[in-house]
Amino acid sequence: RGKVAGDQVDVRVFRDGTIIDKAMQLSTREEPQGLRDLDIFVKILEQEYADVDQKLAEIFKGITDDQASIRPAEGEWN
């Protein structure tokens, strides 16, 4: 807490059965696009949902509703 990009912090990692203490410098991270503008954020989400919908349509292409409704076993989710 209270650390900013450029600060150095001590970290401890466990690698190959050995504990390693090391100093790391914190780096900056770009602010996600649209984070401060609701209209831009909504457009980004709409595009991402459209992309996922398109991929799902490709995956399920040719599958009928009846085929998709078949349960693997009684009471199991399909």
Buried (B, 14 or more C-beta within 10 A) or exposed (E): EEEEEEEEEEEEEEEEEEEEEEEEEEEEEEEEEBEEEEEEBEEBEEEEEEEEEEEEEEEEEEEEEEEEEEEEEEEEEE
